[in-house]
């Protein structure tokens, strides 16, 4: 079995990273390795699965605590036979709590039989894990909403054994060592006193039951990996790196527990025409010298189609006009943002002889008062050198 990488290393964060930092790191990594952006790249697909697996554990406070204490053995019963020998925590870090050290070695037992933690029933219902998938959509699809089909890889109960893990016609037996609790309790005398500790039962690997004849289809796991295609409604107004949940579409629960969710992380491709800031849209529109001087009715593209807009005479290059309610629809709310149009005066690179004469004649009729910026500029020069 290939050795798994540390989940914190996979996401590129420290063990002390906050929930927001872990989530941000996951989004960046998932976007980097997403199959849609790396078609045919086997290594990227492998990294994408590894990133999703790491985030599934580190985003769940319960799983994260187990992983921090026991490493991979704490969240994967098939890793190292579920024992406590895979603990990889160090003792050299600052601020190490003595109780944390004993919990790492002895499964959370207290001193002298006091403070022992209550162990969860291994046969109690447990909620299924969440499945994270990424999807790439266009700028317009994000603005207007759309429907997309996503591929979900999730765990379901084995149809051959109905999730029991036992061969059809047989059943799992209660473990004789832990009597179905999944834990065995021991007392140990140490320099600190008598310590009562609980650890996963080595005979049943903490499951509380023993399968003598495992199901051939699922090899005794009771669950199999299944690929499903589901249609997801992308709401209008969603932005890049935002996510939405498909409730009850994730991994099947264990022992009758609720099914997990599918978390869809949305990647929005840049648009060649429009830019977006929250719910506002920005677009640049070139206009001619004559249109800027005389004013004109110009065509402006919006996310809903073309509109006519009248610019006043004397419009300067770089002027920004505001089109109210022409931006992005508010996500799950009423109203929408605005569109901001920046006009840029484009100067012809070449003119004919007749055009040149006409422009020179036109320029001769103008006075300095027609050019406010030039007038102010030359006044500053005059004041500077006098």
Order of alpha helices (4+ residues) and beta strands (2+ residues): alpha-alpha-alpha-alpha-alpha-beta-alpha-beta-beta-beta-beta-beta-beta-beta-beta-beta-beta-alpha-beta-beta-beta-beta-alpha-alpha
